[in-house]
């Protein structure tokens, strides 16, 4: 008879590459994990791991069973979420956000999480999108809020909102009074985020699709550094238009209208498919209601999860 405990052990051995690490992940002994796999192999009648490999490498039949195991574990989580009782939070939420989110709607989001779950400890990690997604896949974060630039079959996503972007520069550098073709931007030094940034990855891919190749560019993964360098006249960059409208109004930046215009950057909440829960989905719903890139350091304006 095949049990969920056996499938869980099988899944995590494949994820963690060794029996020892899987045992630590499941808070049990290596001998217990080994016994579960032996029982599972006896039940299916085929070896699931290549015993000649140094790490736990699954066989072809193991790959087939892995797909079934992932479905069954996901169904178990969904069944657990059907309870009509109040959604119980984790003791700690490991939350990953980008710099733009931290600068805009994170205060509102955290305030609402604390209002909904007063005993929740929130551990916030601010980093580039690529690092946040990697941490999520490594089970070092529970939920991340990033641009929709990375896909992985292990990750489920919930759409949030879009960040409306414009090209901007210093008024001492840029003297534009009308819309210009996007190709003319190569006359300036372009200040960009690298592909470790979800927005940087998104914009770089869009520029290539428009046939724009920058002759002079400088990379910085800090949004605030890009803002400072742009205001200093060291080049032009793309910035969330509404968020930095005060700097435009104060004459520190000018907007550069282009044709075509920069596309909006879609943001999403990401969490692992094998770790769905009513609590995580509730957090994602609160994030969807709070997400707003139009102003810096927003206070709570949440009106209830949809």
Buried (B, 14 or more C-beta within 10 A) or exposed (E): EBEEBBBBBBBBBBBBBBBBBBBBBBEBEBEBBBEBBEBBBEEBEEEBBBEEEEEBEBBEBBEBBBEEBBEBBBEBBEEEBEEEEEBEBBEEBBBBBBBBBBBBBBBBBBBBBEEBBEEBEBEBBBBBBBBBBBBBBEBEBBBBBBBBBBEBEEBBBBEBBBBBBBBBBBBEBBEBEEEBEBEEBBEBBBBBBEBBBBBBBBBBEBBEEEEBEBEEBBBBBEBEBBBEBBBEBBBBBBBBBBBBBEBBEEEBBBBBEBEEBBEBBBBBBBBBBBBBBBBBBBBBBBBBBBBBBBBBEBEBEBEEBE
